[in-house]
Each structure stands twice: as structure tokens, then as C-alpha cells.
Amino acid sequence: MFIYQILFQKADWPQAEKEAFLHDAGFFIRSLRANGQLVSRNDVFLFQDDHVSLHVQCLTKDSLDERYNSDYVNQWIAVLMDRYGVTITYRYSGEQLGAESAADSIAASSFILYWGGSSPVRSGDNFAPIPLYALPYTYTRHRSYEDINSWSKDYEGIDGLWFRGSMGERPFHNYLTDIGSPLTMQGRGICDRLEQLTGKPSYYYLFNYDRREMEHSCPSCGREWQLTHKMLEKFDLRCDPCRLVSEKVKG
């Protein structure tokens, strides 16, 4: 993980302009995050005499290179420059020791769609995160990863509701574990698109908790899917034709 300081520089910051700038700068930061160029979540803008700054985390040292910018990122850069007269620069601060390293999307032999961590797309070789910008756009209507980001946010919300149990566990458990749930179907659709775009097998991680019957056969096709040895020291179950991975119930 690599730390950068983003600087928005200009000679003077009128007080009346600050609130509007923060609003628009927030959209710029969110566009970088949606493109996989940022993985940090908490944005703290600091106003100083001739600049506004914030520190961010990136998966690779070159994550903020212009060549990775999406249309939305470039759009918000233009808005900030035209509307506020700022120059935008990225200042490298250093590497965060002990943080997970990114995988090379080109070298990866397969992908896994898995919620949580710094990227929802993982390498099938070492489970390391793959920056979204290193992949072809999966939401081609607007050249973005809106489908992946939407699925990830939905998964996060449903997982939180299931874990807390304050609204009844079963419906949210079913969303996470059922092969026919809207969440699962959305995720498998993303895997299909990713495989079509890259030519590499793309697996969906199907959550398994308190469903021992799922261990005996693939819930999609009914084939035996227990592995002789754990995959990536994590997954006990894999169905190659259905592009699914999962694990046995603990205990």
C-alpha cells in the first residue's frame, strides 16, 4: 500500500468558496475511488494558505498515473481546474509497511469476485487484490466499474444487516448464501462479463455459513465440488464449470 498527498493549489482561498470546493473535490475523490485508484475511505481535507490537501492510500505506486484515469476522473479534474483555478498534484509520501500488495492482472491466471478488502477482484493465484483500473471496464455503458462497485456496496450492506441480526438474520443470510438470490446473480453476471472481457476464468465466492448441505455438491449444477487440498489455503469447494468457490462450514 502506498501513501500519497493530493494537493489542490492556488494563491488564495476565499472563505465563501470553500464549502462549494469541498463538495466538488469530494466527487473527484469518489471518482478516483470508484476507479480503484484510491482504496482509503476516510477523507480529511486540510485548508492551508495556498493549498488544500489530504492523504490517501493506493494499491500500487503508479495508481494515480493519468493513463489510468476514467472519464469521470478526468471530468472532475476539469471541473476543479476550471471552476476554482486550482492545480492538482500528487506527492508521494511513502509505503505502508505490512499492508497487502496488489496482484498483476495480466499475470493472473484467473479472478475471484470477493467482497471486502482493498478490491473486490482478487487474483486466483494468490488471492491478492487487483486494482479495478487494471481491468477492462465492466460497465461499458459509461466506461466504468459501476456494476462491481454497486454489487460491493450491496454486499457490504447485506452482510452488515445479517451480522448484526437486529432486523432478522434469515432473509439476509439467504441473500448471501443462496445461488438464486439477486445478490448472487448480480455477482455471477459480473464474473461472466469479466471472463468475456479478459478471457480468464472468473469465479464468484458464494458465502457458506450454517449450510452443510452445500458442502456435498455444487448448488448450481449438483456436481461434486470438494477439493482434495485447500485452494489458496482458504477455499474447500470449487466448481469449474459453474465458476464458483466456497468453503466448508467451520466447526
N, C-alpha and C positions, 0 to 999 in steps of 0.2 A: 504494500500500500504506500502511496506517495502523497506527500502533503504539498499543496500549493497555496499561495496567497493570490487572490484575484483583486486587482486594483482598478478602480474607476477614478481616473484622474482628470481634474480641471482646476482652473485658477481659483474659482470662488463658488461656494455653495450657498445660495440664498435660502434662508430658513423656510420660505413658502414653497420651495421646490422639493424639499427633502422627502416629504411623505409620498408625493407622486413618483419620485425616483425610486424609492424603496419598493413601491408597488410593481413598477415595471422591471426593476432589477430582479425581483423575486420570480417573475415569469421567465426571465433569462436563465436564472439558476435552475429552475424546474425543467426548462427545456434541455439543459445540459444533463440533468439527472435522468430524464426520460430517455435520452440517447445513450445512456450508460457511461458518459464521460465523467460523471461525478457519482460517488457512492455514499458520501456523507449526507446526513439527514438534518442536522441542526444548523441553520443559517443565522449567524450573528454578524450583522453589518456594523462596522465601526467608522463613524464620521471623524475625519481629521481635517486639518486646514486646507489641503489641496487634493485630498482623495478620500474615497470610501473603500474599505477593504473587508474581506472576510477570508477565512481559511477553509479549505476544502480537502477532501480525500479523493484520490483517483486510484484505479486498479493498476494502471501502468504509467510509466514515466512520461509517455507521449500522449496520454489520453486527451489532453486539451489541444492537440495539434489541429490546425484549421482543416486539414484534409478529412477529419472525422466528423466535422460539423454537419448536423442535419439542416434541412430547410428552416425549421423552427429556430434553431440556434442562430443561424445567420440573420433571420428576420429580426430577432430580438437584439442582436448586436447593432443592426442598422437603426432600430428604434432608439436605443440608448445613445448612440452617437449623434443621430440627427436631432432628437428631442432635447437632449441635455448637454450636448457638446463635449462628451467625455471620451477619453481614450481608454481602452481596456487592455490590460496587460496581465500576464500570469508570471508570478515569481516563485520559483522552486524553493521550497523550504527544507525538504529532506525526506528520507524514507522512514516509515513507521515500522520499527523492528517488531518481529513476531506476528505481523499481520499476514493473512493468506495472500499468496501470489496468484496472478492470473494465468490461465492456460492459453496456449496458442490455438486459435480457432482453425487455422489451416492445418496444423499438425494433428489435431484431434481426429480420431477415427470415428467418433460418434458423439452425440449430445444427449443430455438428460435435462428435462424441464423439472425444476425442483424449487419450491418456494423457500425463501429465507436466504440470508447471507447477502453478499455484495452483488450478486447477479442471479437471476432465476434460471439462467442457462449454464449448465456445468459440462465439463469435459467427461466423456465416457471412459477415458483412460486413467484419470487421476482424481476426478471429481472437483478439480479446481474451477473457479468461476471464469466465465468467458464474457468479456465486455460486450454489451449489445452492439456497439458501433462496429465491432469486428465481424458482424454477421450481415448478410443481406437484409434489407428492410422486409419485415414480415407483414407489415400493414401497408401494402403498396398504394392504396388509395391516396394517402398523404405522405408517402415515403417516411415511415416512422415505425416504431415498435409499440404502437398504441395497444395492439391486441395482447402482447406479452405483459405490458405494464398494467393493463386492465385486469387480466387474469391474476397477476401477482397481488394487486390490491384487494381483489375479491377474496382470494385465498387467505390473505392476512386477516381480513375482517371476519371471515367464517371461522378460521382457526381460533381467533381470539374469543369469539362467542362460544364455541364448543369448549374451549379450555376453561373459561370462567364458569360455565354452566348456569349462569343466572337467568337464562331465557329458555332453559330446557336443552339438554345435551343432544338428544336423538336426532332432531332434524339437521343440525349442523354436522354431527358425526356422519350422517348419511351423505351429505354434500361432499365430504372429504373422502369417503371410502367406497361409495357406490360407483360402479363402472358406467352407469347411465345417468349420473347426476349432471346438471347443467355445467357445474364447475369442471368435472372430469371431461365432459365432451368438449368444452371450450379449450381446455389444455391439450387434449389429444388433437384437436384441429390445428393448434399452433405447431405441434410436433410434425404433423403431416406437411404443413407449409414449409417448415424449416428443412425437412428432408427433401422436399421438392426443390427448394432453392439451393441447397448445398450438395445434394447427392449423398449425404451421410445419414446413417440410421439415427433417428431421434426418438428417444424414449420418454414416456410420461411416468413420473413417480406417482404411484397410487398408494395413498396412506393406508396403513393397516393397523388398526387398534381394536382389540376385542373381537376379531373376526377370524377365528382359527380355521373356519371352513374355506377361507380364501387361500390357505396355505397348500391345499391339496391340488388345486387346479386353477388355471388362469380364468378369472371371472369373465373374460371376454370370449374366449374360444373353447374353454374346457380342457385344454391340453395340460399335461404335467409341466410344471414350471419351477420346481425346486432345483436349485443349483447344488452341485456337489461341493463346491467351495464358494465362500462369500465373494461377491463381486465388489471390488473397491473396499473390502473389509466392512461393508455396510449392508448390501442387498443380498437376501437369501433367495429371492424369487425373480425370474426373468422370463418373459415370453417374447422371443424374437419376432415371430410373425405379427403379433399384436403391438409390438413396441411398448411393452410395459415392464416396469421394475417395481419391486416392493420388498418388504421384509417380514419375517415371522413375528408373531406376537411375542413379546418378552414375557418371561416367567413360566 
